[in-house]
Amino acid sequence: MQSNADNINRIITVSESFQRVPRNAQVVVILAEKGITEIPDCYFEDCHQLKTVQMPKDIHTIRDFAFQNCKNLKSIVLPKKLYSIGECCFHKCLKLKFIKLPNSVHHVQKEAFAHCSKLEYIRLSKNMKCLPNHLFADCATLKYLDIPSSIREIKFWAFKNCKSLVGISLPDTISTIPEHCFHNCTSLKKFKWKVSRELQESYITMDCYAFFNCNNLKKVNLSESSVYCLKEGCFKDCKKLTTVILSKQTKNIHAEAFENCSSLQYINYSDKVDDLDSSNNQYGIDLIHTNHFDNNVFRECTSIESIKIYGHQKFRCNTLLGCDNLQRVSLPSHFHLNDHLMLYGYPTKLREIMIRTKARNISRDVVNKVLVPWVITNPGLLERKCTEDGLLPIQVLFEVLLLLRPKNWRCHSTELVEILRIFLWEAPTTITLFMPK
């Protein structure tokens, strides 16, 4: 290694890769004629004054931590034969703003650009196959990223805390959005995911907390993704999310998937209609192809006004807990309810419950666990017909719990009497107990 006597710029020329660069170096020139083909581990680590590095074209590998914590490195030109970038290679290069990866790059290791808090733009190689975990974590000024079609996999936490990220283009080669992938990307407003038909036979998932706290995200379109499962908390705390368009292949929605999405109004398989109240055939949540809703899926979704439930669907605890603005509900004659009350915490603004059958086909669970508690908290429903044959809730109560009870069914008389007392107390005087044939 040879050092120039330039005290202003501290220009260092490097001839042997095993010789350590002075920590106060500002400009480093690696001599091409010396046959250096790789930058060793930690070679420039903690060179806090380093501003520029000139590398020969034959460099094919930059190893782990090579430029970590080079706080004044603003830009770097990578050699055209570069093949591999190591773990934490540019980690905490706090002034690095732009970087282009040549298409010769095939491998980039985890956290390579993590905590590059001034990084605004990066061009990825078209020969990369994977974005490793934490690759751009805490790159707070990264605004947009175009991911090439060569990418087959994104690992967890890849874009965590990219708070300026407003848009990202995913190729159709991605079959999983990993856990915490876009965690706290607070500027992201829209997200669309399309998966190639060649991959749609595979198990396509959105993993836990993938978009947690993306509190400016407004619309998500998964209609062309064939995603089978939305895992726990994937959109939790997305407080401005209003619209989600699901794939018809989405069968399971896991716990807390949309918890605290306080602006959420519409989840369906096509774009939102202008006015959900214009027709009783339109509901904010209408997911006929989805089978399973886990605990707290829509908890505290205070903007949901209507939901349509189907007989094949299974609901766990507290699915609609805190949905205080719920006004319209369409129910099947029966559906799968958890042993505990499915809809614990009752909305008080309900103005319509419609059970899509005649009274004689309604299950006791639908009456006991849904109709009765909701009518008790919304006594105005006592005056509204709630079945295909035009019965009022109190008539349904008599029909299902008394007249149609099986021989081996035991009624807790005190409980039934108390329900009847409440119903009759709140019911208008014109209600008749006559049961239509």
N, C-alpha and C positions, 0 to 999 in steps of 0.2 A: 504494500500500500504506500502511496506517495501523497504527501500533503503539500499543497501550494501555500505560499506565504501571503495569501489574500485574507487578511483579517476581517474584511467587510463581508464577503460572501461565504467564507469558509468552504471553498471548493475542494472536494476530496476526489482523487482518482483511485480506483480500486483495480488491482491486478490479480489478487488472490482472494478467493471467496472465503477461505478459512480465517482471514484476518478481520478483526472486529472494526466496524466503523466507529469513529469518535462520536459520542453522544451529542456534541455540539455542532455536528456537520449540518450545513445548510443546502449545499448543492453537491451531489455525488454523481460521478461519471464512472461507469463500469466499462473497462477497456475491452473492446471486442476481440482484439488479437490474442488475448490471454486464454481463450477457450472456456470461459465461464458459461455454464449452461443452466445453472439453477441458483436461486437465492436461498441460502440456508435458513433453518429455523431461527426466529428471533433476531435476524441479521440487523435490521434497522429499528428494532423495538426500543421505544423510549427516546428516539432521536427527536426531541421536542422542537428543535429549530429547523428540521429538515423541510425544505420547500420543493425541491426538484430532484428527480432521479432519472438519469439517462441510462437505459439498459440496451445491450446489444440484441440483435434480432435472433440470436441462437438460444436465448433463455427459454426453456420449455417448462420449468417448474418454479413456482414461488411457494416456499414451504410455510409451515404453521407459524403464526405470530410474526411473520417477517416484517411487517410495517405497523405492528400494533402500537397504538398510543403515539403515533407521529402527529402531534397536535397541530402542526402548521403546514402539513402537506395538503395543498389545495387541488392539485391535479396530477395525473400520472399517465404517461403513454405506455401501454403494455406492448411487448414485442409480438410480432405476428405469428411466431411459432409457439407461443405459450399454450401449454396443454392443461396444466393443473394449477389451481390456486388453493392454498392450504387453509386449515382451520384458523379462524380469527386473524386472517392475514392483514386486513385493513381495519381491524376492530379499534374503535375510538380514534379514528383519524377525523378529528372534530371539524376540520376546515375543508375536507374533501367535498367538492361540489359536483364534479362530473367525472364519469369514467366509462370507457367503452371496452367491452371484452371482445377481443378478436374471435372470429369464428373457429379458430384453432382450439379454443378452450372447450374441453369436454367435461372436466370435473371441477366443481367448486365445493369446498368443505363448509361445515356449519359455522355460522357466525362470522363469515368472511367480511361482511360489511356492517355488522351490528354496531349500533351506537355511533354511526357516522351521522351526527346530528345535523350537518349542513348539506348532506347529499340530496341533490335535487333531481338528477337524471343519471340513469345507467342504461346502457344498451347491452343486452344479454347476447351471448353466443348462440348461434342457430344449431349448435351441435351439443348443447347441454341437454341432459336427460332428466335432471332432478334439481329442484330448489331445496336445499337442506334446511334443517331446523334453525330458526333464529337468523336466517340469512340477512334479512333487512330489519331485524328487531330494533326499535327505538331510532329508526331513521326518520326523525320528526319532520323534515322538510321535503321528503320524497313525495312528489305530487302525482306522478303517473308512471305506469309500467306496462310495457307491451311484452307479454310472455310468448316466446316463439313456440311453434307447433312441435318442436322436438321434445319439449318438456312432457314427461309422462307422470311425474309425481311432484307434489309439493309436501314438505314436511311441516310438522307442528310449529306454531309460533313464528312462522316465516315472516309475517308482516306486522307483528305485535307493535302497538304504539306508533305506527306510521300515521301520525295525526294530521298530516297534510294530504294524504292520499285521497284524491277525488275520483279517480277512475283506474280501473285495471281491466285488461283484456286477457281472458283466459282462453287457451286453445281447447279444442274439443277432445283432446287426448287425456284430460284430467278426469279421473273417475272418483276421486275423493277430495273433499275440502277438509283438511285435517283440523285437529283440535286447536283452538285459539289462533287459527291462521290469521284472521283479521281483527284480533282482539284490540279494542280501543282505537280503531281507525275512525276517528271522530269526524272526519270530513267526507267520508265515503257516503254518497247519496243514492246511488243505484247499483244494483248488481244483477247480472244476467249470466246464467251458466248453461251452456249447451254441451252435450256429450255426444261423441260420434256414435253412429249406429253400430259400429263394430264393437264398441265397448258396452252397449246397453244390455247385453246378456250377463254382465258381471254385476257384483254387489256394489251398487253405487250409494255412497253415504255422504252426509254432512256431519262431521264429528262434533264432539262436545265443545260448546262455547266458541264456535267458529267465528261468529260475528258479535261476540259479547261486547256490549256497551258501544256499539257503533251508533251513537246517539243522533246522527244526522241522516242515517240511512232511511229512505222513504219508500222505496219500491224494490222488491226482489222478484225476479222472474226465473223460476226453475222448471218451466213447462217443457223445455227440451232437454232436460238433464237426465230423465228416468231415475232420479234419486229415489231409492227405496226407503230410506230411513233418515229422519231428522233427529239427531241425538241430543242428549241433555243440554239445555241452556243455549242452543245454537244461536238464537236471536235474543237472548235475555237482555233486558235493559236497552233495547233499541227504541228509545222513547218517541221518535218521530216516524217510525215505520207505520205506514198506513195500508199498504197493499202487498199481498204475497200471492203469486201465481204458482201453484204447485204442479208437479207432474202427476199424471194419472197413475203412475207406478208407485207413488208414495203411499206406503202401507202403514208405517209406524211413525208416530210423533212422540218422542220421549219426554221425560220430566222437564218442566220449566222451559220448554223450547221457546215459548213466546212470553214468558213471565215478565211483567212490568213493561210490556209494549203498550204504553198508555194511549197511543194514537191509532192503534190497529183497528181497522174497520172491516177489512175484506180479505178473505182467504178462499180461493176457488181455483178453477182450472183454466179460466179465461179472464180477459181484462174486465175490470170493474165496470158495472153499469152506472149510468149517471145518477139514478135515484133508487136506492134499495127499497124505499117505501112505496114506490109507484105500483108494485104488484106483489101479491102474496106469494108469488112463485120465486121471488128473489130474496136471498138471505146473505148476510155478511159472511157467515161461515157455512159452507155447503160442500162437504167433502165426502161424497158417496163412495169414492174408491179407497178411502183410508179406513183401516180396521181398528187401530189401537191408539188411544190417547192416554198417556201416562199422567202421573201426579202433577198438578199445578201447571198444566200446559198453557192455559190462558189466564193464569192468575194475575189479577190487577190489570187486565186489559180493559180499561174503563171506557173505551170508545166503541166497543162491540155492541151493536144494537139488536142483532138477530142471528139465530143459528138454526140449522136444520140437522136433526140427528136421525140416523138410520139403524135398522134392527140388527145388522151384523156388527155394529161397532161396540167396542169395549172401552169403558171409561173407568179410570182409577180415581183416587181421592182428589177433591178440590179442583176439578178441571176448570170450573168457572168461578172460583173464589175471587171476590172483589170485582167482578164484572158488573159494576153498579148501574151501568146505563143500559143493560139488556132489556129489550122491550118486546121482542117477538120470538117465540120458540115453536118449532114444528117437531113433533115427537112421533115415533113409530108406536105400534101396539106394545112392543117390548124391545129391550136391548140389554146388553150385558153391563150390569152395575157392580161396582166393588161392594163388599160387605158393608163398608162404611158409606156414609152419604156422599154420592158423587158430586153434588153441587153445593157443598157446605158453604154457608155464607150467602144469604139469599138476596138477589136484586130486588129493589123496591119500586122499580118503574115499569114492571111488566104490564102490558096492556093486551097481550094476546098469547094464549097457549092453544095450539091445535094438535090434537092427537089424530093421526091420519088413519082412522079406522072407526068401526062402530064399537059401542061400549062393551058388548059381550066378548070382544077380542082383546081387550086391554089387560095387561098383566098387573098383578097386585104391586109389583115393584115400581112400576111407572106411577101408580096412584100414590103409594106410600112414600116413596123417596123423591118424587119430583112434583106431582100435581098438588098434593096436600100441603107441603111446606111452602111452595110458591104461592098458593092461594091464601094461606094464612098471612103471609107478608105482603100480599097484594090483593086485599079484599074486593077491589073493583072487578077482579076476574070472576067473581061469583055471578055476575050478571051477563057474562059472555059465554056463548056456546063454545065448546072445546072438543067436540067429536064430529065425525062425518054425519052421524044421525041427529045432530043438533042438540045434544044434551049439555046441560050446565054442570059445573064441577060437582055440586052436591048430588045431582042425579047420578053422575058417574061413580061417586063414592058409594052410594047405596047399591047400584047395579053390580059393581065389582067386588066390594067387600062384604056384602050381605047376600044378595040374591044369587050370585054366581060362585060363591065360595065352594070349594071341594069339601067332601065329607070329612076328610082328615085334617082340615085346616082349622086351627084354633085361633080364635080372635081374642086379643087382650081387650076385654070389654071396657075397662076404665079408659084405656087409650082411645078406643073408638068413640066412646061417649064424649070424651073431651073434644075430639075433632068435630063431632057433630054439633056440640054446643057452640064451638067457635064459628062453624059454618052458619048455623042457624042464627046466631047473634048478629053476624055481619051481613047475612043474606037479605036482599030486599023482600018485602012482604008478599010480592007477587009470585015468588018462586013456588012451583008445584013439585011434589015428589012423584007425580005420575010418570011412569016409565013408558015411552012409546014402544009399541011392539016391533 
